[in-house]
Amino acid sequence: MTVPVRAALLADAERIAELTRQLGYDVDVSAVQRRLTTLLVRADQRVVVADVGGHPVGWLHAAISESIEGEPYVAIIGLVVDRNHRGQGIGRQLLEDAERWAGERQCAVVRLRSSVGRTAAHRFYEHVGYTNIKTQYSFVKSVDDAAPSFAGFVPRIDQGAD
């Protein structure tokens, strides 16, 4: 199945929030709207949706990452396809869009991270040509006295979130 992949719009925020919840991250629409307002205007960020009949059924967020130790690369920050549309090639199309975008920005590598419990996603990434290069720990520290929740960094992994 081939579906149009287009730049996300602020008007997509509600559906992006719904899809993000399927990924296991509880986020409200106002937060997605606020974040999209910032991300959509940045040249080093790409947020796209797979659109079926004017209705986003998946989204991908990619960003250029630069570091001292290596060449710039494109990092897939997030990717989700609606559980009712998985297995139809939509995730592959979203990744191909990010890969084209990486090439246009002279980034030779696309990299992504996936939580250890997302075994179906791991099989998908390997199937579309990605290689698992390492296992690592993920650390976080609050620098705000308000002690924010770290829940936004750790997905719920339940049936259908993979």
Helices and strands as residue ranges (DSSP letters): E 5-7, G 10-12, H 13-22, H 29-39, E 45-52, E 55-65, E 73-81, H 90-104, E 110-112, H 119-127, G 151-153
